[in-house]
Amino acid sequence: MDTDKTRPVPKAEQIYWLLRQAIVHLEMQPGAVISEKELCAEFGVSRTPVREALQRLADEGLVDIFPHSGTYVSRISFKVAEEGFVIRRALEIESVRKAVANVTDAEIDRLKTLIAQMEGILASNELEKYLDCDDMFHSAIAGISGYPRIWKFITLAKVHLDRMRQLSAPVPGHLAMVTEQHDTIVRALASRSADQAELAMRIHLDTSFAVMARMYEEQGALFDGKE
């Protein structure tokens, strides 16, 4: 038996992931004050696991800790988000090209099912669910590529980009366009054309980032103005 699967998740780890999700999903707004005391009360723990979790978030640039002053949700760094986009694009283009050589009809069907889920999310206007489904789609392609760790690296690199994705989700027509582009990627995979798959992925990622970049101009108060 794999004992790692049955071992309780440390409190610091639980707190880290819950706060990370809340920050990335903008449930905790950029610039918001974080109270260690309130977190200790909420999770029923001492300050030690809370501080461990906050330090991990600070290492990712999601939290700003000012000794003797306070702890805050960091503002979104456009430069770090842009860097994450460059990393993501390079890895996903390589990933989708590799996936063409490996993809099975069953995996094509799985990707189509995810697209159908996205269409259902749009129809019900539950936009808060869309980006998780979107990540499942891209993660599945990474898995098909034979290099599943690619998605782990992308996930680490795109944390500020994900916050911008949340801002861009309500833009009229944006997620409908994204869904259509996902379908184009799947059709390229089904045709086993690496060049078409790369082009479809490149267009998808570039146009999505262009929409996100507009958020920097329109909602500047949420962003870190430092170079």
C-alpha positions as CSV (number, residue, x, y, z in Angstrom):
1,M,0.0,0.0,0.0
2,D,1.2,3.5,-0.8
3,T,1.3,5.1,2.6
4,D,1.7,8.6,1.1
5,K,-1.9,8.4,-0.1
6,T,-3.3,7.7,3.4
7,R,-1.1,10.2,5.3
8,P,-3.1,13.2,6.6
9,V,-2.3,16.4,4.7
10,P,-0.5,18.8,7.0
11,K,-2.5,21.9,8.1
12,A,0.0,24.3,6.5
13,E,-0.4,22.5,3.2
14,Q,-4.2,22.7,3.4
15,I,-4.2,26.3,4.3
16,Y,-1.7,27.1,1.5
17,W,-3.9,25.5,-1.2
18,L,-7.1,27.0,0.1
19,L,-5.6,30.5,0.2
20,R,-3.9,30.0,-3.1
21,Q,-7.1,29.1,-4.8
22,A,-8.9,32.0,-3.2
23,I,-6.2,34.4,-4.4
24,V,-6.0,33.0,-7.9
25,H,-9.8,33.0,-8.3
26,L,-9.8,36.6,-7.0
27,E,-12.1,35.7,-4.1
28,M,-9.3,37.5,-2.1
29,Q,-8.8,40.7,-4.0
30,P,-5.4,42.2,-4.8
31,G,-4.4,44.6,-2.0
32,A,-6.7,42.9,0.6
33,V,-5.4,42.7,4.2
34,I,-4.6,39.2,5.5
35,S,-5.0,38.7,9.2
36,E,-3.0,35.8,10.7
37,K,-5.2,35.9,13.8
38,E,-8.4,35.5,11.8
39,L,-6.9,32.7,9.8
40,C,-5.8,30.9,13.0
41,A,-9.4,31.2,14.2
42,E,-10.9,30.1,10.9
43,F,-8.7,27.0,10.6
44,G,-8.4,26.2,14.3
45,V,-4.6,26.2,14.3
46,S,-1.7,28.0,15.9
47,R,0.2,30.7,14.0
48,T,3.0,28.3,12.8
49,P,1.1,26.5,10.0
50,V,-0.5,29.8,9.0
51,R,2.9,31.5,8.7
52,E,4.3,28.6,6.8
53,A,1.4,28.8,4.3
54,L,1.8,32.6,3.9
55,Q,5.5,32.3,3.3
56,R,4.9,29.8,0.5
57,L,2.4,32.2,-1.0
58,A,4.9,35.0,-0.6
59,D,7.6,32.9,-2.4
60,E,5.1,32.6,-5.4
61,G,4.5,36.4,-5.4
62,L,0.9,36.0,-4.3
63,V,1.3,37.6,-0.8
64,D,3.3,40.6,0.4
65,I,4.6,40.3,4.0
66,F,5.8,43.5,5.6
67,P,7.3,42.7,9.1
68,H,5.7,44.8,11.8
69,S,3.3,46.3,9.3
70,G,1.0,43.7,7.8
71,T,0.4,41.0,5.2
72,Y,-1.5,41.7,2.0
73,V,-2.7,39.9,-1.1
74,S,-0.2,41.0,-3.7
75,R,-1.4,43.0,-6.7
76,I,-1.1,41.3,-10.0
77,S,2.2,41.6,-11.7
78,F,1.7,42.2,-15.4
79,K,5.4,41.5,-16.1
80,V,5.4,38.2,-14.2
81,A,2.1,37.3,-15.9
82,E,3.6,38.0,-19.3
83,E,6.7,35.9,-18.5
84,G,4.3,33.1,-17.4
85,F,2.5,33.4,-20.8
86,V,5.8,33.1,-22.7
87,I,6.8,30.0,-20.7
88,R,3.3,28.5,-21.1
89,R,3.2,29.2,-24.9
90,A,6.6,27.5,-25.5
91,L,5.7,24.4,-23.5
92,E,2.2,24.0,-24.8
93,I,3.2,24.3,-28.4
94,E,5.8,21.6,-27.8
95,S,3.2,19.6,-25.8
96,V,0.5,19.7,-28.5
97,R,3.0,18.7,-31.3
98,K,4.0,15.7,-29.2
99,A,0.3,14.9,-28.5
100,V,-0.4,14.5,-32.2
101,A,1.9,11.4,-32.4
102,N,0.3,9.8,-29.3
103,V,-3.4,10.7,-29.3
104,T,-6.0,8.0,-29.4
105,D,-9.6,8.1,-30.5
106,A,-10.7,7.7,-26.9
107,E,-8.6,10.7,-25.9
108,I,-10.1,12.7,-28.7
109,D,-13.5,11.8,-27.3
110,R,-12.4,12.8,-23.8
111,L,-11.3,16.3,-25.1
112,K,-14.6,16.7,-26.9
113,T,-16.4,15.8,-23.6
114,L,-14.5,18.6,-21.9
115,I,-15.5,21.0,-24.6
116,A,-19.1,20.0,-24.2
117,Q,-18.8,20.7,-20.5
118,M,-17.4,24.2,-21.3
119,E,-20.4,24.8,-23.6
120,G,-22.7,23.8,-20.8
121,I,-21.0,26.2,-18.4
122,L,-21.4,29.0,-20.8
123,A,-25.1,28.2,-21.4
124,S,-25.7,28.3,-17.6
125,N,-23.5,31.4,-17.2
126,E,-21.5,29.7,-14.4
127,L,-18.3,31.4,-15.5
128,E,-16.5,30.7,-12.3
129,K,-16.4,27.0,-13.3
130,Y,-15.0,27.6,-16.7
131,L,-11.3,28.2,-16.0
132,D,-11.0,24.9,-14.0
133,C,-12.5,23.0,-17.0
134,D,-10.2,24.9,-19.3
135,D,-7.2,23.8,-17.2
136,M,-8.4,20.2,-17.4
137,F,-8.5,20.5,-21.2
138,H,-4.9,21.8,-21.4
139,S,-3.7,19.4,-18.8
140,A,-5.2,16.5,-20.7
141,I,-3.2,17.5,-23.8
142,A,0.0,17.6,-21.7
143,G,-0.8,14.1,-20.5
144,I,-1.3,12.9,-24.0
145,S,2.0,14.3,-25.1
146,G,3.8,11.8,-22.8
147,Y,5.3,14.6,-20.7
148,P,2.8,15.1,-17.9
149,R,5.3,17.2,-15.8
150,I,5.0,19.9,-18.5
151,W,1.7,20.9,-16.9
152,K,3.2,21.1,-13.5
153,F,5.8,23.5,-14.7
154,I,3.1,25.5,-16.6
155,T,0.9,25.7,-13.4
156,L,3.8,27.1,-11.4
157,A,4.7,29.7,-14.1
158,K,1.2,30.9,-14.8
159,V,-0.1,31.9,-11.4
160,H,-0.3,35.7,-12.1
161,L,-1.6,34.9,-15.5
162,D,-4.4,32.9,-14.0
163,R,-5.5,35.9,-12.0
164,M,-5.7,37.9,-15.3
165,R,-7.7,35.0,-16.7
166,Q,-10.2,35.5,-14.0
167,L,-10.5,39.2,-14.9
168,S,-11.0,38.5,-18.6
169,A,-13.6,35.7,-18.1
170,P,-16.6,38.1,-18.1
171,V,-15.5,39.9,-21.3
172,P,-18.5,39.4,-23.7
173,G,-17.8,36.7,-26.2
174,H,-14.3,35.9,-24.9
175,L,-15.0,32.4,-23.5
176,A,-17.2,31.5,-26.4
177,M,-14.2,32.3,-28.7
178,V,-11.9,30.2,-26.4
179,T,-14.3,27.3,-26.7
180,E,-14.3,27.5,-30.5
181,Q,-10.5,27.6,-30.4
182,H,-10.4,24.5,-28.2
183,D,-12.6,22.7,-30.8
184,T,-10.1,23.7,-33.6
185,I,-7.2,22.3,-31.5
186,V,-9.1,19.0,-31.1
187,R,-9.9,18.8,-34.8
188,A,-6.2,19.3,-35.6
189,L,-5.2,16.5,-33.1
190,A,-7.9,14.3,-34.7
191,S,-6.4,14.9,-38.1
192,R,-2.9,14.0,-36.7
193,S,-1.4,17.2,-38.1
194,A,1.3,18.6,-35.9
195,D,1.6,21.8,-37.9
196,Q,-2.2,22.5,-37.7
197,A,-2.2,21.6,-34.0
198,E,0.7,24.0,-33.3
199,L,-1.0,26.8,-35.3
200,A,-4.3,26.3,-33.5
201,M,-2.6,26.3,-30.1
202,R,-0.6,29.4,-30.9
203,I,-3.6,31.4,-32.1
204,H,-5.6,30.3,-29.1
205,L,-2.9,31.3,-26.6
206,D,-2.0,34.6,-28.3
207,T,-5.6,35.8,-28.7
208,S,-6.4,34.9,-25.2
209,F,-3.4,36.8,-23.8
210,A,-4.4,39.9,-25.9
211,V,-7.8,39.9,-24.2
212,M,-6.1,39.5,-20.8
213,A,-3.6,42.3,-21.5
214,R,-6.5,44.7,-21.9
215,M,-7.3,44.1,-18.3
216,Y,-4.0,45.8,-17.4
217,E,-5.2,48.9,-19.1
218,E,-8.8,48.8,-17.8
219,Q,-8.3,47.7,-14.2
220,G,-4.9,49.1,-13.4
221,A,-5.7,49.5,-9.7
222,L,-5.5,45.7,-9.3
223,F,-2.0,45.6,-10.8
224,D,1.5,46.2,-9.4
225,G,2.8,49.3,-11.0
226,K,6.5,48.5,-10.2
227,E,8.8,47.5,-13.0
